[in-house]
Amino acid sequence: MKSSSSGRRGPKPKPGTRDNLVKAGLRMFHNEGYAATGVQGIAESVGVPKGSFYNHFPSKEVFGAEVLDAYFDRNEEKLRSVVCDSGIPPLARLQAYFDERIKAFETAGFVRGCLLGNISAEVADHSVLMRQHLSRHFGSWTRFFEACIAQAQDEGTVGRDLPAALLARFVLNSWEGALLRMRAEKSNEPLRDFRAIIFDVLLK
C-alpha cells in the first residue's frame, strides 16, 4: 500500500526567499510604515508571488515580528562595537554612539527615524506578539546603555543619585521622543537638544 505524504505539494520555496522577504519588509516598513505596506507589495519587490510569502510566514503579524528581530540584530552589532569598547571611557563611547546616529540622520535628511519606535506607534496597541518583540528589544538596547552608565558611576564620572537602570531607560525614552520630533520638524534641533541635556546635564 502506498503511504501518503504529509509534505507540502507544489514547487519548493527558492533558497534565500525568506531572507529576501525579511530584508524587503525591513526596508518597506521603515520607508512606508507597517500599515501602508501590503504583503502583495513585499512579495512583488523580491519577485515572488504572494502565495510564496505565506509559504514562509503564516501572517503579516508574524512576519512583522521577524522584521523587528532582523532590525535589532542588524543594529545591535553597531551598538555593541561602540558602547562595549573597553578601550574608551564609558561616557565617551556612549556619546560617540549618539553622535554617529545624529550625523546619520542629518545626512539622511531627518527621515524614517527608529523602526522600533515607528512600529510601536502603529501596532503596539493592537498586536500582542509584536509588542512582546518590541519590549524585548527596547530592554536589550537599554541594558547596553545601563552597562556604560554603571561603569561611569563606578569610575566616579557619573553620580549615584539615580540608579544606572533608571538613567538608561530615560536616555532611550528621550532619544525615541527626540526622533519623533526630528521627523515632524525635519530638523536636527531635537537631537542636539537631547545630546546637550543628556551629556551636559543629566550624566555630567
Steps between C-alpha positions, in 0.01 A plus 500: 500500500637846407543723803370859488743787522452778754734735313384813324405446137614730224835661427753527779578849631807654340808518724543847639139609444426522871800723566420713197144549622621608844748744346229642278260529793760679707563751225134554416376520860770758570425705190122471479377372834355168610136568420572651159711201390305206363601138464448524125748786471756322716479186287517692173806692617700176515346348188286228654122443498294596803444133579873456547488745791258271683728203438737667744279708732149413622403866534620854454515532879745209533698644212505840668639351821781335303575829324534667841744227605704551182507876553624468856757233411640722225529799730621306802833433329556873451384574854726236653805611300473853642359479852690185599845628398682475832793700364290818508350664813134397543343843457719575199387186320135561587531852364680372191209264431248783503727733306523240224122451497437876490740539209327214315156658542633838386648338190173318427294819524328424833282220363387157616623515860518178703299206369432377854350835594307528174347154532419561867289799403316297235435157648588480871134542599380234257755218486608311809764309303666808355475684832690215665777522243516880531519481878778242487710703257452826688606315814815366335585843363454654845735250659783608269456856624464384859834319486674817377338720762570252781867491404508880495350499850765253616767733362342802669419691180125463552331542837304229677197711589301296248555132412662420168195303384269798547742736327537258209123472454467878507777541242334258258152642558631852438679390184187342357302815575768716340484288183124553472542876539788494248276341238216742566723806473757365251765654720799387704401730787318229702805273467738777602275584795505134603878488485542820702262399780621140528873564494532857630243469779367153584821299468745774589 
